[in-house]
């Protein structure tokens, strides 16, 4: 696999920070943070258990935020007493953190064996609040550094799965084992590949001091309380994403630039050479040509090469992505045209999933392919394109129907949910009744009114589009309605009225009688 050049661009304003990750000239990730949506993933709290629900093997923990945090049994450890902050666990690599092996000293069978209502507990946020769901928590505390993640109370050493070279894994494990402080588990991060003991020692010293400081806070502060705040967005990205593939980091804010340079001085002074300050008057994202691409990120339809496209629909439960040939017909066999379209779509879908930060259950509907080799090739291409994704994901094999089912770890709301509100007109449905449907609904209302009441003069208040339909033609639909029902109906146009709403007033009393004859 050829080396991919990665560039990170940071745009800072008073009300928003945006970080764009560009690989080989293409935007693949966009992270945003606003004052009202400050990220809390990685933050550590001293919380109080407010409810234990054995039925769903979970507990709710008050951590001082608007909504209680959700702690599932799979995200807990075997606490040795309610006041203990340490635990024993085993792990293999980064991806198995959420499935620790519980200490043999005390067998647990469910959430009720681990926590009790009213208990104070140390927890860390692993997923932001999404819609009506509170943040997801874990009691497996992890302290991330540049090269290592330290687990207070752990005892094993794990190596990132992304380090595939066996000899390098053995070297790293041997180096870390000789340096590991007692009562700490260690995870060696991917970026540690090729690094020596000096780098690891610096990380360990920093993280050990941080833990000692936190323990004092834990003893002193009453629950609920924030014990440790993780790095701000930009510094966190620099810590987590600054791999050898990154050739440039450009920041357009002097204060943020100075802060990152100072941070790198302590982290890794050699990295300061790739960090640059954007001095031009032209906005940074405009100059690198990604602002227009960001504007399109809420669109359902994404055009890809040769006139084909993908359509992305996000619901509360899952996301569906449909592949269409569009204008692409190919120059050879139709089967080859479908294959080429699916290949292009596989790459673009992987990019859009990362770019829009789509999580949860994802269903991808590729165009049907009869050729098994073609199906496998497309699946391999899709899996390869997602291999650089930092979020944990699982992808099932492509089915005979051309469907791929996958899950992607959801840490925060997707880009669409983060920067948009539910539509006040359709309330998230995505559709509203047509004006024809509304006109028919209004006609049925007056038929019920004519047969059930002695009233014969009304004022009808409607949206302009519906009014235009009712009054169009000679005679108009409204005039025919008046003639057939022997009524007098005056139409009043209200531009503020919801397209699916109308009001009817009794002209004689000026009372609202809409609900009287509504089903």
N, C-alpha and C positions, 0 to 999 in steps of 0.2 A: 504494500500500500504506500503510495507516494505521500510525502510529508505535506500537510495542509498548513498554509500560512494563516495565522489568526491575528486579527487586529481588534482592539477594544476601544470604543469611543464613549466618552462620558460627557453628557450635556447637563449642565446644572442651571436651574433658575430658582427664584425665590419660592415657587410653589411646586416644583417637581424636579426630580433627578431621573435621568434616563441613561441606561447603559446598553449600548448596542455591541453585539459580538458578530464580527464579520469574518467568514472563512472563505478564502480564495475569492474575495470580492463580492460574496453574497451574504446578505443579512440572514443570520440563522437564529439569533436570540435577541430579545428586547426585554429588559427589566426596568420597571418603573417604580418609583416610590414618591408618595405625596405626604405632606404633614399629617393629613387625616387618616392615612392608611399606612402608617409606619410599620415596617415588618417586625414580627415578633418571633419568627422561627429561630431557634437557637437560644432564645432567652430562657433563663432558669428562675423558677419561682419557688418560694416556700408557700405551699397551698394548704387548704383545709378541705377534707372530704365532706361533701354535703349530702351525698346519696350513694348507696351501693346497690347495684341492680344485678343480682345473680342470674336473672333470666337472660340477660344479654351479655353477661360476663364483663361488666363495665362499671365504672364509678364516675361520678361527676365531682370535680374539684374546683373550689373557689380560689382563683389566683389573683383576684382583685380587678378583673376586667368586667366588661358589661355582661358577657356570657360566661358561664362556668365551662371549664375545660373538660374534655372527654378522655378518660383513661381506660383503655381496654386491657383485659387481662394479659393479652399477648405483648403488651408494652410495659409490663411490670417486672420487678425482680423480687426475690425472696428477702424481704426486709427482716433483719434480726432484731425485732423489737421496734416499737413505734418511733423511738428517738434515734435509731441508727441511720446513718447516712451511707453506710457501706454495704456492699453485697458481693457475692461470688457469682461469676458467670463465665461462660466459655464462648468463644466466637472463632470463626474461620477467616472472615474477611469483612469488608465494608457492608456488603449487601445482607449479611446475616445479623446485623445489629438488633433488628427488631424481633429476633427469635432467639433469645438467650436460653442456655440450658440452666434451669433452676438448680440451685445448690442442693446437694443430696442430704444436707443436714436437716432440712425441713421440707417435707413434701407438701406441695400445694395442689389443690384440685380446682380452684376457682378464685374469682376476684374476692369473695368473702373471706378467704384464708389469708389474703395479702393486705387488705386495707379495711378499716372500720369507719363508720360514720363519725365525724368529729376529729378524726386523726389528722395530725399535721404531717405533711409529706413533701419531699423535695421532687419537683417535676421539671421537665424541659419541654418546650413547645416544638413539635415536629411537623405541624401543619397549621397554617393560618386559619382564622375563622372564614368560612365560606358560606355565603347566604345566611340562612338561619342557624347553621351549625357552628357551635363554639369551636375553639382551637383544640386540636388533638394533642395529647400529652404522652410523655413516656417518663417512667421513673428510672430509666437507664441513662444516667447523666454522662454526656460526652463533651469533652473540651477540645475543640479543633485548633490545631496550630497549622503552620505552613506545611510541614512534612508528616506530622503525626497527629493522631487523635488519641487523647488519653481518657481512660475510663476509670474514674475513682472507684476503688473497691474491686476492680477486675483483677484477673491474674494471668490471662493468656495473651499471646501476641498474634495478631492477624495481619495479613498482607492483602492489599487491594487486588481484586480479581483481574484488574486491567494490566497488572504486571504479569505477563505470561511466561517470561524466561525463568526456568527452574533454578538455574545457578544464581541469578540475581535475587530471587526470592530467598534462597538459602543464605546468601550474603547479608541481605537486609535483616533477616531474622536473627542471625548470629550477632550482628552489630548492635541491634536494638536490645537483645537479651542481655548483653554485657553492660548496658547503660540503664536498663529499666529500674525505676525506683520501686520499692515494695508497695503493695496494696494499690497498684495501678495496672490496668490492662492497657495494651497499646495496639492501635491500628496504624499500619504504615500506609500512607496515602500514595496515590499513583505518581504524584510529582516528586516523590522521594527517590525515584529510580536514578541510580548512579551517584547518590549523595553519600557522604561519609558521616562518621560519628560526631564530628564537630557540629554539623547542622542539626543532628538529632538532639544533641546535648543542650543546645540553645533552646530548642523547642520545649524539651522536658523541663528545663529550669523555669522558663516563662510560665508554662501551664501548671507546674507544681505550686509556684508562688500564687498563681491565680486561685487555685483550689484552696490553699491555706487562708487566703483573704476571704473567700466565699464562706468558709466554715465559720469564721468569726461573725459574718453577717447573718448566717443562718441561726446561730445561737442568740444573737441580739434582737433580730427583728421578729415582731409578732406576725403570724399568718393572717391574711394573705399578704405577701410582699415580694417585690422583684429583688432577687438576690444577685443576678448577673445579667447585664445587657450585652448581647452579642455585638460584633462590629457593625458599624453603619454600612449601608448598601455598597458603596464604592469600595471601601476597605475590605469588606467581606468578599466581594467579587475578585479583588486583587489577590487575596489570600487563597481563594478556592480555584480560580480559573487561570492564574498566571503560570501556565505550563511552558515548556521549551518551544512549543509551537507558536507562542505569542511573540510577534516581532515588533509590535508597537502598541502603546497605550496613549491615547490623546485625550486631554481634559481641557474643557473650555472655561473653567472657573479657577481663578488664581488661588483662592483660599483652599479649594478642594485639591488643587495640584500640590500646594505646599504641604497639605496634610498627608497626602499619599507619599510624597518624597520622604517626609519625616518617618512615616510608617515603614517604608521600605529600607530606610537606613538601619532600623533595628531588625527588620525581617531578613533582608538579603540585599546589601548595598549594591551588588552587581546589577540588580534589576533596575536601578534608577536610570540607567542609560536609555532604556526603551520607553520611558515615560516622558511625554512631551506636552507642552502647554500650547493650546490653540490661540494664536494672537490675531488672526484675521478678523476683519469686520463681518465677513460673510458667516452666517450661522454654521456651526460645525456639521450638523446633519444634512444641511443643504449642500455643503461643499462636497461631502463624500457621496451624495446622491441617494440617501436612504429615507429622507423625509417623505417623499411622495409614496414610497413603498409602505411606510408605516401607516399612511392615510388609508391604504387599501386593506389593512389587516382586519377590518370588520366586515368586509364583503364576503358573501357566501360563495360566490364563484371566483375561482382562481384560474387564470389562463396559463397554460403551459405550452411547450413547443408544438409547432405544426398545427395550431388551431384547436387542440384538444383542451379539456378543462377538468377541474375537480370541483365538487360542490360540498361545502362543509356546513353541517347543521348541528348545533349544540343544544341539547336539552338538559334537564336537571339530572337525568339518570345516566345518559350516555351521549356520545358524539358519533354521528355517522358521516362518512366521507365517501362520496360517490364519484366514480371515474366515468367520463364521457368522451367519446371520440370527437365530438363537435364537428369542426370543418375538416378534420384530418381523415383522409380516405386512403392515403398511401399510394405508391406507384405500382406495387406488385400485388400479391395475394392479400385478400382481406384478413386472413389469419395473421399474416406478418404485420399488417397495419395495427391490429389489436395488440399484438405483442409489443410493438414499439411504443404504442400509447401507454400501456400498462407499465413499461419500464420507466418512461419519463415521469409518469404519475407517482410511481413508488418513491423516486428521489424527491419530488416536490412535496408529497404528503409528509414524508419524514421531516423535511424542512419546516413545513407549516405547523406540524405538531410541536416542534421545538419553539418556533417563532411565536406562536399564539399561546404557548405554555398550556396546551390541552392535556388534561389529566382524567383519571377514572377509566371507565370502559369505553373503548373506541372500536367501532366496526368499520372496516374499509371494504367497499364493494368494488372490486376490480371488474373490468369487462370480462365476461366468460371466455375461458380459453380451453379448448379441447385437448391441446397438446400438453401432456404432463411435464415435459422438459421445460416448456415455456412457463408453466405455473411455478415450477421450482426455481427457475431463473429469476422471475419477478419477485418471489418471496425472498430469495437470497439478496437481491438488490435492495429490497426494502429493509431487511435486517441490517445489511451493511451500512445503509444510509443513516440508520438510527444508532449505530455503534458509538458515535461521538456524543450522544445525548447524555447529559449529566444526571438526569432523573432515571430512577430504576424503572425498567419496563419488562413486560413479558409479551411475547408474540407467538400466537398459535400458527400452525401450518396453514397454507392457503387451501380452502375447501374446494370440492368439485363445483360449487356454485360461484367460485371466485371471491369468497369472503375471507377476510383475515380478521380474527378477533384478537385484540390486544388490551393490555392494561398499562397505564403509566402512572407512576406515583404522583399524587396530587399534593403539593406542598402549599400552594397559594391559589387564589382564584385565577382562572384563565385571563388572558389579556382582555377578552371581550367583556367578562364580568367585572374586571378591575376598572375599566375606563368608561363603562356604559351603565345606564339605569334601565330597569324594566320599562317597556313602552307603556305610557299612561293611557293610550288609546286601546291597544289590543291586550294589555296586561300580560304580555309575554307569549301569547298564542302565536303571534306572527301573522294573523289574518283578522279582518273585520268583515262583518256582513256587507254584501254588495248593496249598492243603492237600490237595485231592483228588489232585493230581498226585503229591504226596509220599506219600500213603497208598498209591497204586498202585505207586509205586517201592519202598516197603517190602514190599508183598505179593510183588513179583517177587523181591526179595532172599531172602525166606524160602522161596520155591519152589525157587530155586537151591540154597539151603542144605540143604533137605530131600532133594533128589535126589543131592547130592554128598557128604554127610557123615553120620556116624552120630550126630551131636549132635541132641538133641531138647529141651533145656531152655535157654532164652535170657532175657536181660534186654534189653529194648528201651528206649533212652533217646531221647526226642523232645521237640520243642517243644510247649508246651501246646495250641496250636491243632490240631496234627496228632493229638495224643493224644485230644482231645475227639472228633474225627471217627472215630478207630479204635474208641473205646469207646462211641459213641452207638448207641442202639437195642437191641432184645432179639429175637434174639441180636445182639450187636455184630459188626462186621466182623472184629474180632480173634478173637472166639470162633469164628466160622465158619472163619477161617484156621487156627486151632489144630485144629479138628475135621477139616478136609479134609487137612491135612498131618501130623496126629498129632504136634503139637508142643505144648510148654508155653511160653507167652510172658508174662513179667511186664513191665508197662509202668511206666517211671519218667519222671516229668515234670521237665524241666530248662528253667527260664525263661531261662537264659543262652545256650541253644543257638540257632544260626542257623536260621531257618525252613526252609532247604534242606538241613539236616544231620540225621543221626540216627546213633546208635551202637548196636552190638549186642555184648553180652558173653556168653560161654559161662558159664552158671551154675555148672557144675562146677569150672572152673578160674579163673573171673573174668577171663579173658583177653579182650581186645578182638579180635573176629573180623570186624569190619565190612568191612575191605578184602578178606577172603578170598573173598567172594561178590559183590563189587561189580564192575560192568562198567567 
